[in-house]
Amino acid sequence: MPFDATTPCNPHGRLAGKTAFVTGAGSVGAGWGNGRAIAVRFAQEGARVFGVDRDPARLQETAELIRGCGGTFIAGACDVTQGSSVADAIARCVDALGRLDVLVNNVGGSAKGGPVEMSEEVWDAQVDYNLKSVFLTCKHALPHMLAQGGGAIVNLSSTSGIRWTGSAQVAYAATKAGVIQLSRVLAVQYAKQGIRVNTVVPGQLHTPMVEARLAGQRAGGDVQALLQERQSRIPLPFMGDGRDTANAALYLASDEARFVTGTEIIVDGGMSVRCD
């Protein structure tokens, strides 16, 4: 079942004693974005969470939700497309909380267009934002996990990385497919060192991004029209939100998934297995 903001933090929960570094832990608006939901859910299950965002103001509500339920949350500014910024943020996390057990790569966003319509600059920005960011956080987090003898990495992709999902967004689709394969390669490379790497693949969820960005890009600002269009692709009779992504990430980050690595959990209400 979806959790809510009133769920108390359990110091003996499924992530008890673990430190989690979550990128994009803020949100572009009110509600359950993927990053905010992951940070809150992890704290509710006993993790100490170091959450970062390019815009620190977006972390305020996340911090209030976690502290309100009795959890530990440290907020930090970080541009995950810049190696020096990532290295600094991860060092601050380890200095403050003593270790790094779980890395969640949540940052990402789409730009419309195929190769003819899309500028080279937008393509490069999409590669940096959606794929290079994952490379950089893994690059700087892995040495800490290796030193302590293990860890878990959960990367977020998208159903656009495995299917056509309604519009041409070639850079987003390519980079999100890249996240899946990057995760698989790391999973094999680091399995013997006790580090598991998996991917959550969300579908078309109702997150704050719908109102803040996507409706303007794809439906002339008509939020309800976009929601109806997205819902029409989903076999289940409702649209999920960031809490559904968070519950999948929680499983992969927890010791319950101790024998799970190099794979994906698709969270899309059955959308990606439809024929139409």
C-alpha positions in Angstrom: 0.0 0.0 0.0 1.2 3.6 -0.5 2.6 5.2 2.5 1.9 8.7 3.6 3.6 11.6 5.5 2.2 10.4 8.8 3.9 7.1 8.8 6.4 7.1 11.7 10.0 6.4 11.2 11.0 3.0 12.5 14.6 2.8 13.8 14.4 -1.0 13.5 13.0 -0.9 9.9 14.2 -2.6 6.8 17.1 -0.1 6.3 18.0 0.2 10.0 21.7 1.2 10.5 22.1 2.2 6.8 23.1 5.5 5.3 21.5 6.4 2.0 22.6 9.0 -0.5 19.7 10.1 -2.7 20.0 12.4 -5.6 17.2 14.7 -6.7 15.6 14.3 -3.2 13.7 17.5 -3.6 10.7 18.0 -5.9 9.6 20.5 -8.6 6.3 20.9 -6.8 4.1 19.7 -3.9 3.4 16.0 -3.9 5.2 12.7 -4.2 8.0 13.1 -6.7 10.3 10.0 -7.0 13.2 11.5 -5.2 11.2 12.9 -2.3 9.2 9.8 -1.9 12.4 7.6 -1.9 14.1 9.8 0.7 11.0 9.8 3.0 10.3 6.0 2.6 13.9 5.2 3.3 13.9 7.3 6.5 10.7 5.7 7.6 12.4 2.3 7.3 15.3 3.5 9.5 17.9 4.8 7.1 19.8 8.0 7.7 19.4 9.9 4.5 21.7 12.4 2.9 19.6 14.0 0.1 20.9 16.3 -2.6 19.4 18.6 -5.2 20.7 21.2 -7.6 18.2 23.6 -6.0 18.6 23.3 -2.2 15.2 25.1 -1.7 13.5 22.0 -3.1 14.8 19.9 -0.2 12.9 21.9 2.4 9.6 20.0 2.3 11.5 16.7 2.1 13.5 17.7 5.2 10.3 18.7 7.1 8.5 15.4 6.2 11.4 13.3 7.4 12.1 15.2 10.6 8.4 15.3 11.3 8.3 11.5 11.4 11.4 11.3 13.6 14.0 10.4 10.9 17.5 11.7 10.1 17.9 13.8 7.0 20.9 16.0 5.9 20.3 18.2 2.9 23.1 19.2 0.5 23.4 21.1 -2.8 24.9 19.1 -5.6 25.1 19.4 -9.4 25.3 15.7 -10.4 26.6 16.6 -13.9 29.8 18.0 -12.3 32.4 15.5 -11.0 33.8 17.9 -8.4 30.3 18.7 -7.0 29.5 15.0 -6.7 32.8 14.1 -5.1 32.3 16.9 -2.5 28.7 15.9 -1.7 29.6 12.2 -1.2 32.6 13.2 1.0 30.2 15.4 3.1 27.8 12.5 3.4 30.5 10.1 4.7 32.0 12.7 7.0 28.6 13.4 8.5 27.2 9.9 8.7 30.2 7.7 8.8 29.5 5.4 5.9 27.6 5.0 2.6 25.5 1.9 2.3 22.9 2.8 -0.4 23.2 5.1 -3.5 20.0 6.1 -5.3 20.4 7.8 -8.6 17.1 9.6 -9.2 18.0 12.6 -11.3 16.6 12.7 -14.8 14.3 14.6 -17.2 13.2 14.5 -20.8 13.4 16.8 -23.8 11.1 16.3 -26.8 12.2 15.7 -30.3 14.1 13.3 -32.6 17.5 13.8 -34.1 16.4 16.3 -36.7 14.4 18.6 -34.4 16.8 18.3 -31.4 19.8 20.6 -31.2 23.2 19.2 -30.4 23.3 21.2 -27.3 20.1 19.7 -26.0 21.4 16.2 -26.8 24.6 16.8 -24.9 22.6 18.2 -21.9 20.4 15.2 -21.9 23.4 12.8 -21.9 24.9 14.7 -19.0 21.8 15.0 -16.9 20.4 11.5 -17.4 23.5 9.3 -17.9 26.7 11.1 -17.0 25.2 11.9 -13.6 24.8 8.2 -12.8 28.4 7.5 -13.9 29.7 10.3 -11.7 27.8 9.3 -8.5 28.8 5.6 -9.0 32.4 6.7 -9.6 32.7 8.5 -6.3 30.4 6.3 -4.2 31.9 2.9 -5.1 35.3 3.4 -3.4 33.5 4.0 -0.1 31.4 0.9 -0.6 34.4 -1.2 -1.5 36.3 0.0 1.6 33.4 -1.1 3.9 32.8 -4.4 2.1 29.6 -3.9 0.3 26.6 -1.7 -0.6 23.6 -1.3 -2.8 23.1 1.0 -5.8 19.6 1.7 -7.2 19.4 3.6 -10.4 16.2 5.0 -11.9 15.6 4.5 -15.6 12.2 4.9 -17.4 9.9 2.9 -19.6 11.1 5.2 -22.4 14.4 3.3 -22.2 12.7 0.0 -23.1 9.6 1.1 -25.2 8.0 3.8 -27.3 5.9 5.7 -24.7 3.9 8.1 -26.8 6.3 10.8 -28.1 9.7 11.2 -29.7 12.3 12.0 -27.1 15.3 10.3 -28.5 17.9 11.6 -26.1 15.8 10.7 -23.0 15.1 7.2 -24.4 18.7 6.5 -25.3 20.1 7.7 -22.0 17.6 5.9 -19.9 18.4 2.7 -21.9 22.0 3.5 -21.1 21.2 3.6 -17.4 19.9 0.0 -17.5 23.0 -1.3 -19.2 25.4 0.6 -17.1 23.7 -0.9 -14.0 24.0 -4.4 -15.4 27.7 -4.0 -16.2 28.4 -2.6 -12.7 26.4 -5.4 -11.1 28.6 -8.1 -12.7 31.9 -6.1 -12.1 31.3 -5.6 -8.4 29.3 -8.6 -7.4 32.3 -10.4 -5.8 32.9 -7.3 -3.7 29.4 -7.5 -2.2 27.9 -4.5 -4.1 24.5 -5.0 -5.7 23.3 -2.8 -8.6 19.8 -2.8 -9.8 17.4 -0.5 -11.7 13.8 0.7 -11.1 12.0 1.5 -14.3 9.1 3.8 -13.6 6.3 4.3 -16.2 4.0 7.3 -16.6 3.3 8.2 -13.0 1.5 11.2 -11.7 4.3 13.1 -10.1 4.7 16.9 -9.7 6.7 16.9 -12.9 3.3 16.5 -14.8 2.0 19.9 -13.7 5.4 21.6 -13.5 6.8 20.7 -16.9 5.2 17.9 -19.0 1.8 19.4 -19.5 3.4 22.5 -21.0 5.6 20.4 -23.3 3.0 18.0 -24.5 -0.6 19.2 -23.9 -0.5 22.9 -24.3 -0.6 23.3 -20.5 -3.8 21.1 -20.1 -2.9 18.9 -17.1 -6.1 16.9 -17.2 -5.8 16.1 -20.9 -2.2 14.9 -20.4 -3.3 12.8 -17.4 -6.1 11.2 -19.4 -3.8 10.5 -22.3 -1.3 8.8 -20.0 -3.9 6.8 -18.1 -5.3 5.5 -21.4 -2.0 3.6 -21.8 -2.1 1.9 -18.4 -4.0 -1.4 -17.9 -4.5 -0.8 -14.2 -7.4 1.6 -13.5 -5.3 4.2 -11.7 -2.0 6.0 -12.1 0.8 5.5 -9.6 3.0 8.1 -8.1 6.5 8.5 -6.6 5.5 6.3 -3.7 5.3 3.3 -6.0 8.8 4.0 -7.3 10.0 4.4 -3.7 8.6 1.0 -2.5 10.4 -0.7 -5.4 13.6 1.1 -4.6 13.2 0.2 -0.9 13.1 -3.5 -1.7 16.2 -3.4 -3.9 18.1 -1.4 -1.3 17.2 -3.7 1.6 18.7 -7.0 2.7 15.5 -8.7 1.4 17.1 -8.3 -2.0 20.4 -9.8 -1.0 20.3 -12.3 -4.0 19.1 -9.7 -6.5 21.5 -7.8 -8.7 21.8 -6.8 -12.3 18.1 -6.7 -12.9 15.2 -4.3 -13.3 11.8 -3.7 -11.5 9.3 -2.1 -13.9 6.7 0.1 -12.1 4.2 1.1 -14.8 0.8 -0.5 -14.1 1.4 -2.9 -17.0 1.8 -0.2 -19.6 5.0 -1.6 -21.2 3.5 -5.1 -21.9 0.5 -3.8 -23.9 0.3 -4.3 -27.6 -1.4 -1.0 -28.5 
